[in-house]
Amino acid sequence: MADNSTEKGLFRLDLEEIAEQIRNCTKCRLSGNRTNAVPGEGDGNTDVLFVGEGPGAQEDQQGRPFVGRAGNKLTEILDSVSFQRSEVYITNVVKCRPPENRAPKTDEVNSCIPYLEAQIAEINPSIIVTLGNAATKTLLETDEGITSTRGKFYSWRGEIQIFPMFHPSYLLRNPSKEKGSPKYKTWQDIKKVKKALTSR
Ligand code: SF4
């Protein structure tokens, strides 16, 4: 039998095997209310991985990440620098929808994080864009909020760079495009990601 564990205790499975485990997972209470688990989607050979907080109602219905209004906003952000959704990988910290779109609880994140770790190990991106507080705080292991962490590159486990950005749903609540607004900053931030990737 193959040994799928690594020195970090992660699974070494391909993305479809990871997705299958997620769809069958009952490790935390979020499995109880889901219609569909949402493993993630995109190009498994991409250099850039986008990580949000957790699925919302539309995502839960469709089993796909970022397909509701926030998803449309993310697509708009990607379009602004000519990224296709199909050429990046998009997922979340927790793969099942928290009820009433509340933030995931610490024990839920702890139960689910091995799946994200396994996806990162399999994709091996150059850059992980964390969207919003939950993904940023979880991966950077910081208590600092997104307002102070966004727009900068952080070295992570040696070769990967983490780049926090505002969550698209935050931009829906703050639609101003004025200079200095969250939306304005986000459009600057995604350009930094594109530039970092194209200069490699
Ligand atoms: S949120 Fe993650 S750990 Fe919890 S049931 Fe869903 S896949 Fe499993």
Residues whose N, C-alpha, C, O or C-beta is under 5 A from the ligand:
A	BS01	SF4	I22 C25 T26 K27 C28 L30 S31 V94 K95 C96 E108 S111 C112
